[in-house]
Amino acid sequence: MEINEQVKKILEKAIDLGNYKISNGLAPAYTDSIVSEKFMVELLRESAVNQGLDPNWIIHHGGHSFPDLSIKNSNIGIELKGSASSRRFNGNSVVASTMLPNLKKIYLFYWIGITGELGYRNYFDCVSTPVVTHSPRFQLDIDLKPSQSMFGLTSGKVGEIESIIFGSNGIDSNKIIKWMADNARLKGETPWWIAEDDSSPVGSTGLIKCTDLPFNRRRAFMKSAILAFPKIFDRTSPNKYNGLFEWAVSVKSVLSSRDDYSAGGRIMISLPRFSSQKIEVPQVIQVAIDSLTAPDTVYLCELEGASGIRFKDADNFIKYYKEVLPKYLTHIYQNVKKLNNEIGESDFTKILADEIVSKIDVSTLR
């Protein structure tokens, strides 16, 4: 059997299995994306077994990978989406920095909690248009007719899926963003990612992925971002990136994503004032230390625009940064407190904040 047809049969059987479990009270109650993702992965693997296949044929990547699943030894992926009631979902970023390589087809497998509906579709047949949240993202509508998707060769379409999404160089995000910009201009709108003077810089809208920046520019950008948005240290906050991605585009013309700050998981650092042993901290701490030691200039006016606070000089900013930073570091204490019973959470966060701030050359703040 051709592999694409086999994947379709797995999806169809997974829907049958899911409907049976939902109808007979054997499915979990829908609460959030974590529950829905686990349930759907289990359904797909059970479906594979039902058809005499190894369940590990379905690879669950997790994290921020797009799509969530891939089929072993194939170029097919499956993205999982769940919702309490909505039939529309925010999809992945059009930049797709975490998109798996060498794919030629992606299916959307979804679960609507309130109705118990399970279904699947070609992922990009469901994309009506990108929308702007913290960055341009595909909007998925499971009721969309394929002819209404943004892809195609007729007037008003961005181009064929095969070339825009699955081209030899991966997703063509620049073409998508230019298409978004052109459509906005036709409607008399000026999106926030386009210059107010309606200019057309080199390279479509003049935006560049953070990962594509030359080393020196990337280092300078990261230094500014970490100083402007100290909340990014707080991995427990669902709002830690609020404002950051808009700022990156509108002020720096950079397309940034969470992976720029957290990719790599956790690392070990030395913090002698707290422990003689190295301590485990989120990767963002090392990203910050590497960036803040850079000699690149950061202008206080940029930091003022991001924080809404007026800084009379560099020392004034350093004082502010040192005061706000500890509250975004408290989550780290839970993993390291066993190393020193004499230093509590408040003192630990101040020590770690001091260590981070000590890396900043005050003369580079102007």
N, C-alpha and C positions, 0 to 999 in steps of 0.2 A: 504494500500500500504506500502511495506517495506520502511523504512525511507531513505535508501541510494538511492533507485529508485526515491523517491520523491524529494530528493536533486538534482538528475540529471535532473529531469523534470523542476525544478526551474531554474537551470543553462541554460538549453536549451531554455526555454521561455524567460529568460533574454537576451539571445543572439538574439532571434527574435525581442524582443522589442527594443534592442539597434540598430540592423540593420535598423529597421523602422525609429527610431529617427535620425540616422546618414544620411540615404537616404533622409529624408525630412527636413533636416536642423534644427532638434529639439534637437540635441546633442551639448554639449559644444565643442569648438575647443580644441584639445589636446594641453596642454602646459606643464604640469608637473604631478608628481605622486599624488599631492594633488587633482588636478582636476579629474584625472582618477579614483582615489579611491572613491571620492564622487559620480561620475557618475555611477560606477559599483555597489556601495552599493544601490543607488536608483533603478537601474535596477533589482537587486535581490529582493528587498522588493516589488517593483511593480509586479514582477513575482509571488511572494508569494501571494499577494492579488488577482491576476488574477486567482489563483487556490484555492481561498477560505480560505487562511491561514492568520493568524495574521502576519503582517510585522515584529513585534517584535520577532517573532520566529527566525529571523536572527539577531544575536547579533554582533554589531560592536564594537570591543575592542579598536581599534586605538592605537596610541602611537607606542611602539616597540614590541607589542605583536605579537607572531607568533602562528598560522596564524592570519590574520586581523579579520576574522569572525569565529563564531562558530554557530552551529545549536542547538537551545535550546533543552534540554533533549535528546541529542544524543552525539555520540563520533566522530562527523564529523566536520571538519573545512574547511574554504575556504581562500586561500591566494590570494590577489589582486596584479596584476602587470600590469603596463602600460609602453609603450615605444613610442617614436616618430616614430621610424622605425625599430629598432633592434628586431630580433626574439629570442634573448638571453637576459637573465636577471641574475643579481646577486641575489641569494636567501638568505635565512637566514644563520647565522653562524652555523657551525657544532656543536658548543658548545650548541646552542639553550637554553640559560639561561632564555629566556622569553617565551619559548614554553608552550602553554596551556596544562594542565594535562589531562590525561585519554582519549586522542584522539586515534582513530584507523584508520582514513582515513583523508587525506587532499587533497582537490582539488585546482588546480591553475586556476583562472579566469583571463583572460588577454585581453588587448585592445592595438592594434597597431594603433597609431594615423594616420600615413600617408596613410594607406590603409583602415582604418576604420574597420579592422578585429577584431571581438570578438570571443573568443573561451574558451574552458576549457579542462583540462586534469587532470589525477592523478598527483599530484605534484611530487612525487618521480620517476615516470616514465620518467620525463623530466630531471632528474639529470644525466648528463654525468660523471661529476667528480667534486670534490671540486676545487676551485681556491683560491689563496691567495691574498687578498687585504690588509686590515689592520689586518685581521685574516682569517683563513680558512673558506670559505663560499661555499655553494652549487652553482653550475652554472646551470641555467635552460635553456634548449633548447626546444622550443615548437614543433620543427620538429623532435625531437629525436625518434627513434624507441625504444619501451620498452626493446627490447633485447640488446640495446646499453647502457642502463643505468648502473650505477655503482653497482646496487643491483642484487643479485642472488647468486646461489650456485655453478656456474661453475667457472673454473679457471679464475683468474684475477678479480673476483667480491668481494665486501666487505662482502656480506652476505644478508640474506633476509630482506626486509623492516620491516616485522612484528617483528623481533628480534632486528634489529639495531636501528630502529626509534621508534617503538611502544612497546618496551619491558616493563616489569613490573617496571623497574627503570628509565624509560624514555630513551631518546636518548643516545646511546652508543658512545659518542664523542671520547673517548679514542681509541676505535677500529677503528673508521674512520681515526683518525689522524695517528695511527700506519700503517694502510693500505696505506695512502698517503705517509708516510715515506718509507715504503717498496717498493712501486712502483717507487718512486724517486730514490732510491738506485739501483734498477734494471736497470734504465736508465742512471746510472752513475752520477746522480745529487745529490747535497747536499743542500736540502732546508734550508731556514734560521731558521726553527724551530728545526733543528737537530744539535747536537753538531758536531763541525768540526772534532773531532777525531773519529767520527762514532760510538761512544759508545752507549750503550742501557741502560739507567738508569732504575731504578725500576719504573714500572707503564708506560708501553709502551714507549713513547718518553720522559718521565720524566716531561711532562707538567701537570699543575694543574690549575683548574679554580680558579679565585680570590675568588669566593664565597665559595670554598671548603677549603681554607687555614685556618689553626688554627688561633685563634684570634690574637695572637702576631705576626705571620708572615704576616697576612693580614694588620694589623696596620702598620708594618714596610714597607711593599710594597707600601701602599697608601701614606705614608709619602714621600718615594722616588719619586713616580710618580708625586705627586703634586709639589714637588720642581723641578723636572727635566722638567716638561711640564706646565708652568704657563698659557699657552694658553687655557687649558681646562676650565678656568674660563669664557671664552668668549662664551656664548651660541649662540651668533649671527653669529659666524664664522663657515662656512662649513668645515673648515680645522683644527678645534680645536683638533682633535685627531690624526692629521698627525704625524706619527713617534712613537706615544705612544704605540700602540699595538705591533708593531714590537719590540720595546725596551723591553716591558714587557716579550715577549717570548724569545728573544735572550739574554737578560741580566739577567732576573729574572726567566725564565722558568715558567711564569705565563700566563694563558689565561685570558685576561682582556676584558671587554666590556664597552660600554658607560654607562650601568646601574650601574656599580661600582661607578660612579662619579655623576650621576644625578638622580638615582631612588629616588622617594619620592617627586618630584616636587619642592615646595617652602616651606621655613620655616621663622620664625620670629627670629631676633636676636637683641641684644642691641648694639647701637653704640652711646654712650653718647656724644661724641664730635660733632655729627651731629644732633641728636634729642633726646629729653627726652622720646619719644615714641619708641617702638620697630619698626624695619623696616623689610619689606618683601624682602627676597633675595633667589636666587636659592639654592637648596639643596646642591650643590657642595661647597658652603661656609661653611656649617656646617661640611661636610665631611672633608674639609681642616682643619678646626679648631680642630676637634677631632683627626685628624692624626698628625698634626704638633706639638701638645702638647705631643706626645708620646716620651718616652725616648730612642727610638731605634736609633742606629747610622746610619747615611747616609754618604757615602764616596764621597768626592768631585770628584774623578776620574769618578764616575758614572754620576754625574751631568755634568761634562765636556764632556763626551762622547755623552750625549743627546743634549747639547746646542752648542757644538763646540767651547766653550769659555773656556780659561784657567783661573782658580781661584787660586791665590797664597795662600789664606787661607780662613777660614770660614767667617771672616768679609768682605772679598772681594766679596764672593758669596752673602751675605746678602745685600750688597749695590746694586749689580746687580739685585737681585730679587725685591728689593724695587723700583727700577727704572722701570723695565719692567711690573710689576704687574698692575699699574693703567690703562694702555690702554686696558687691558682685562676685566676691571670692569665697563667701561663707560656705558654699556647697562643697568646696574642696576639703574643708576641715574634717568632714565626716570620714573621709578615706585615710586620713593621716594622723588623727588624734591619738591613736594607740602608740605612736612613736614618742610622744612627750605628754605625760599626764599633768605636767606643771604649767604648761602654757595652754590657755583656753582659746575658744574660737575668736574672740575679739582681738586678742594679742596676736594670734596666728595670722589673721587676715591683714593686720597692720604690718606685720613683718614681711608677708608676701607682697603687699602693696608697695612697701618701701623698696624691696628688691627690684620690682618692676620699674618703679619711678626712677631708681638710681641709674637706670640704663639711658635715661634721656639726657642728652647734652643740651642744657638750657640755652646755650648760644645759638642753637638751630631753630629756636622758636622766635618768630619776629612779628 
